[in-house]
Amino acid sequence: MTAGRRWRPALAPALVLRHDRVRGADLLVLPERVVVLEGQAGRIVGLCDGTRTVGRIVAELTERYPGAPVATEVPAFLDRLHQEGWLR
């Protein structure tokens, strides 16, 4: 993992999170492409506003989705987005 639980993830400056009503999906709009976010990924990315730590994001999602493997999957997901350069 490249970033710890105290990291405050935020979208990289050139990216935008949008909801596509036609597809019924959240999209991560990059300068030269669009990434369709599946499942709860859009909600997770939406919490990445630069004010919440990874620990706080995990805590909020654990409260919303009891029993889901949030503590392990969310930090790994955010780390992958960070490695792609989509989160700073």
N, CA and C of each residue as an Amber inpcrd file, in Angstrom:
protein
   264
   0.8430000  -1.1780000   0.0000000   0.0000000   0.0000000   0.0000000
   0.8860000   1.2380000   0.0000000   0.6110000   2.1790000  -0.8870000
   1.4530000   3.3620000  -0.9910000   1.0760000   4.4540000  -0.0120000
  -0.1610000   4.5160000   0.4060000  -0.6090000   5.5610000   1.3150000
  -1.2380000   4.9290000   2.5470000  -1.1020000   5.5900000   3.6810000
  -1.6320000   5.0440000   4.9200000  -3.0460000   5.5090000   5.2220000
  -3.5130000   5.0900000   6.3810000  -4.8760000   5.4320000   6.7890000
  -5.0330000   6.9130000   7.1120000  -3.9250000   7.6350000   7.2870000
  -4.0090000   9.0710000   7.5870000  -3.9870000   9.9270000   6.3230000
  -3.7580000   9.2920000   5.1870000  -3.7800000   9.9860000   3.8920000
  -5.1730000  10.5480000   3.6580000  -5.2600000  11.7390000   3.0960000
  -6.5320000  12.3960000   2.7820000  -6.6820000  12.4350000   1.2600000
  -7.2190000  11.3620000   0.6720000  -7.2860000  11.2820000  -0.7890000
  -8.2510000  12.3010000  -1.3970000  -7.8660000  12.7790000  -2.5680000
  -8.7050000  13.6900000  -3.3540000  -8.4530000  13.3860000  -4.8190000
  -9.4430000  13.6580000  -5.6560000  -9.2670000  13.4490000  -7.0970000
  -8.1280000  14.3090000  -7.6110000  -7.3770000  13.7550000  -8.5410000
  -6.3350000  14.5340000  -9.2100000  -7.0070000  15.7000000  -9.9320000
  -6.3080000  16.8200000 -10.0880000  -6.9290000  18.0340000 -10.6400000
  -7.6420000  17.8780000 -11.9890000  -7.1580000  17.0330000 -12.8750000
  -7.7510000  16.9330000 -14.2160000  -8.9450000  15.9750000 -14.2830000
  -9.3220000  15.3630000 -13.1600000 -10.3930000  14.3640000 -13.1570000
 -11.6900000  14.9220000 -12.5950000 -12.8020000  14.3410000 -13.0730000
 -14.1280000  14.7330000 -12.6080000 -14.9410000  13.4570000 -12.3700000
 -15.6810000  13.4420000 -11.2700000 -16.6020000  12.3460000 -10.9880000
 -17.9860000  12.8030000 -11.4150000 -18.6230000  12.0260000 -12.2980000
 -19.9610000  12.3620000 -12.7900000 -20.8410000  11.1300000 -12.7490000
 -22.1450000  11.3910000 -12.6730000 -23.1080000  10.2880000 -12.7640000
 -23.7490000  10.3370000 -14.1450000 -23.7190000   9.2220000 -14.8520000
 -24.3320000   9.1090000 -16.1740000 -25.7020000   8.4730000 -16.0020000
 -26.7390000   9.2570000 -16.2120000 -28.1080000   8.7510000 -16.0420000
 -28.4500000   7.6790000 -17.0700000 -27.9210000   7.8060000 -18.2620000
 -28.2190000   6.8250000 -19.3160000 -27.6720000   5.4550000 -18.9280000
 -26.4370000   5.4140000 -18.4960000 -25.8170000   4.1480000 -18.0880000
 -26.2330000   3.7380000 -16.6780000 -26.6990000   4.7060000 -15.8930000
 -27.0150000   4.4310000 -14.5000000 -25.7620000   4.1060000 -13.7090000
 -24.6670000   4.7800000 -14.0630000 -23.3840000   4.4860000 -13.4260000
 -22.6110000   5.7730000 -13.1720000 -21.7070000   5.6920000 -12.1940000
 -20.7960000   6.7990000 -11.9450000 -19.6090000   6.6590000 -12.8860000
 -19.1150000   7.8070000 -13.3310000 -17.9990000   7.8380000 -14.2690000
 -16.8700000   8.6710000 -13.6980000 -15.6670000   8.2370000 -13.9620000
 -14.4940000   9.0180000 -13.6550000 -14.0140000   9.5520000 -15.0010000
 -14.1600000  10.8610000 -15.2010000 -13.8450000  11.4670000 -16.4900000
 -12.4110000  11.9840000 -16.4420000 -11.5700000  11.3910000 -17.2830000
 -10.1670000  11.7620000 -17.3970000  -9.9910000  12.5770000 -18.6750000
  -8.8650000  13.2390000 -18.8370000  -8.6850000  14.0610000 -20.0420000
  -8.9010000  13.3220000 -21.3590000  -8.4880000  12.0630000 -21.4610000
  -8.5900000  11.3730000 -22.7480000  -9.4270000  10.1100000 -22.7110000
 -10.0940000   9.8490000 -21.5950000 -10.9340000   8.6540000 -21.5150000
 -11.9140000   8.7610000 -20.3600000 -12.8220000   7.8040000 -20.3260000
 -13.8280000   7.7350000 -19.2680000 -13.7540000   6.3430000 -18.6490000
 -13.7610000   6.2810000 -17.3260000 -13.7530000   5.0170000 -16.6040000
 -15.1190000   4.8460000 -15.9490000 -15.7990000   3.7450000 -16.2510000
 -17.0860000   3.4450000 -15.6370000 -16.8140000   2.7690000 -14.2970000
 -17.3250000   3.3630000 -13.2320000 -17.1370000   2.8240000 -11.8900000
 -18.3070000   1.9050000 -11.5640000 -18.0030000   0.7080000 -11.1310000
 -19.0440000  -0.2830000 -10.8500000 -19.3290000  -0.3740000  -9.3580000
 -20.5050000  -0.8850000  -9.0380000 -20.8830000  -1.1010000  -7.6440000
 -20.8610000   0.1840000  -6.8440000 -20.2240000   0.1320000  -5.7020000
 -20.1580000   1.2860000  -4.7970000 -18.9260000   2.1540000  -5.0340000
 -18.1830000   1.8960000  -6.0950000 -16.9430000   2.6300000  -6.3460000
 -17.1630000   4.1380000  -6.4480000 -18.2400000   4.5560000  -7.0880000
 -18.5240000   5.9870000  -7.2130000 -18.7720000   6.6390000  -5.8690000
 -19.4460000   5.9340000  -4.9840000 -19.6890000   6.4720000  -3.6350000
 -18.3930000   6.5980000  -2.8660000 -17.5160000   5.6180000  -3.0350000
 -16.2230000   5.6620000  -2.3550000 -15.4100000   6.8390000  -2.8790000
 -15.3150000   6.9760000  -4.1910000 -14.5630000   8.0800000  -4.7810000
 -15.1720000   9.4210000  -4.3790000 -16.4960000   9.4680000  -4.2700000
 -17.1680000  10.6920000  -3.8530000 -16.7760000  11.1520000  -2.4550000
 -16.3240000  10.2330000  -1.6150000 -15.8690000  10.5910000  -0.2720000
 -14.4350000  11.1080000  -0.2660000 -13.7550000  10.9940000  -1.3880000
 -12.3620000  11.4300000  -1.4930000 -12.3210000  12.9220000  -1.8420000
 -12.5590000  13.7350000  -0.8250000 -12.6370000  15.1750000  -1.0350000
 -11.4380000  15.9400000  -0.4780000 -10.4370000  15.2100000   0.0130000
  -9.2420000  15.8530000   0.5530000  -9.3710000  16.2440000   2.0150000
 -10.5540000  16.0640000   2.5970000 -10.7340000  16.3960000   4.0150000
 -10.7970000  15.1490000   4.8800000 -11.3010000  14.0540000   4.3310000
 -11.4250000  12.8090000   5.0870000 -10.1520000  11.9750000   4.9350000
  -9.7280000  11.3690000   6.0280000  -8.6250000  10.4120000   5.9530000
  -9.1770000   9.0840000   5.4500000  -8.2940000   8.2020000   5.0380000
  -8.7270000   6.8620000   4.6340000  -9.4270000   6.1880000   5.8070000
  -8.9040000   6.3720000   7.0050000  -9.5360000   5.7960000   8.1870000
 -10.9590000   6.2890000   8.3820000 -11.1790000   7.5720000   8.1510000
 -12.5370000   8.1240000   8.3020000 -13.4610000   7.6080000   7.2030000
 -12.9410000   7.5000000   5.9790000 -13.7410000   6.9510000   4.8750000
 -14.1620000   5.5230000   5.2100000 -13.2180000   4.7330000   5.6900000
 -13.5200000   3.3490000   6.0760000 -14.5680000   3.3310000   7.1820000
 -14.4290000   4.1980000   8.1690000 -15.3860000   4.2330000   9.2760000
 -16.7850000   4.6010000   8.7830000 -16.8830000   5.5940000   7.9040000
 -18.1900000   5.9910000   7.3690000 -18.8320000   4.8610000   6.5780000
 -18.0430000   4.1960000   5.7510000 -18.5850000   3.1120000   4.9310000
 -18.9370000   1.8840000   5.7690000 -18.1670000   1.6220000   6.8170000
 -18.4690000   0.5030000   7.7160000 -19.8140000   0.7280000   8.3970000
 -20.0700000   1.9900000   8.7400000 -21.3470000   2.3310000   9.3670000
 -22.5060000   2.1610000   8.3740000 -22.2950000   2.5680000   7.1290000
 -23.3400000   2.4690000   6.0960000 -23.5920000   1.0370000   5.6500000
 -22.5220000   0.2350000   5.5960000 -22.6130000  -1.1250000   5.0560000
 -22.0740000  -2.1360000   6.0650000 -22.7930000  -2.3530000   7.1640000
 -22.3180000  -3.3040000   8.1810000 -22.1140000  -4.6980000   7.5780000
 -21.0320000  -5.3130000   7.9510000 -20.7570000  -6.6620000   7.4810000
 -19.9890000  -6.7240000   6.1680000 -19.8950000  -5.6040000   5.4590000
 -19.1320000  -5.5830000   4.2030000 -17.6380000  -5.5240000   4.5290000
 -16.7960000  -6.0790000   3.6630000 -15.3570000  -6.1110000   3.9400000
 -14.6710000  -4.7630000   3.6450000 -15.2250000  -3.7120000   4.1930000
 -14.7680000  -2.3470000   3.9290000 -13.3230000  -2.1270000   4.3790000
 -12.9850000  -2.6050000   5.5720000 -11.6710000  -2.3260000   6.1580000
 -10.5120000  -2.8180000   5.3010000 -10.7230000  -3.8710000   4.5390000
  -9.6380000  -4.3870000   3.6990000  -9.7580000  -3.9280000   2.2490000
 -10.9780000  -3.9030000   1.7390000 -11.1600000  -3.6140000   0.3160000
 -11.0460000  -2.1280000  -0.0430000 -11.5630000  -1.2540000   0.8040000
 -11.5440000   0.1770000   0.4660000 -10.1200000   0.7370000   0.4260000
  -9.2740000   0.5010000   1.4410000  -7.9060000   1.0110000   1.3390000
  -7.1620000   0.4690000   0.1110000  -7.3740000  -0.7960000  -0.2160000
  -6.7240000  -1.3880000  -1.3930000  -7.2300000  -0.7260000  -2.6810000
  -8.5370000  -0.4660000  -2.7520000  -9.1310000   0.2030000  -3.9110000
  -8.5680000   1.6150000  -4.0580000  -8.5080000   2.3640000  -2.9650000
  -7.9720000   3.7220000  -3.0180000  -6.4960000   3.7170000  -3.4090000
  -5.7770000   2.7300000  -2.9230000  -4.3650000   2.6040000  -3.2770000
  -4.2010000   2.3700000  -4.7780000  -5.0620000   1.5370000  -5.3690000
  -4.9850000   1.2930000  -6.8160000  -5.2560000   2.5840000  -7.5980000
  -6.2490000   3.3510000  -7.1420000  -6.5460000   4.6230000  -7.8240000
  -5.3820000   5.5980000  -7.6810000  -4.7280000   5.5700000  -6.5270000
  -3.5560000   6.4170000  -6.2940000  -2.4130000   6.0150000  -7.2280000
  -2.1980000   4.7220000  -7.3620000  -1.1400000   4.2300000  -8.2510000
  -1.4070000   4.5970000  -9.7040000  -2.6800000   4.6690000 -10.0980000
  -3.0440000   5.0740000 -11.4560000  -2.8490000   6.5770000 -11.6710000
  -2.7050000   7.3120000 -10.5670000  -2.5520000   8.7600000 -10.6500000
  -3.8760000   9.4930000 -10.6230000  -4.9470000   8.7860000 -10.2750000
  -6.2720000   9.3760000 -10.2730000  -6.6100000  10.0560000  -8.9560000
  -5.9040000   9.6670000  -7.8840000  -6.0570000  10.3250000  -6.5860000
  -4.7260000  10.9080000  -6.1870000  -4.7740000  12.0080000  -5.4990000
  -3.5410000  12.6020000  -4.9760000  -3.5800000  12.5590000  -3.4610000
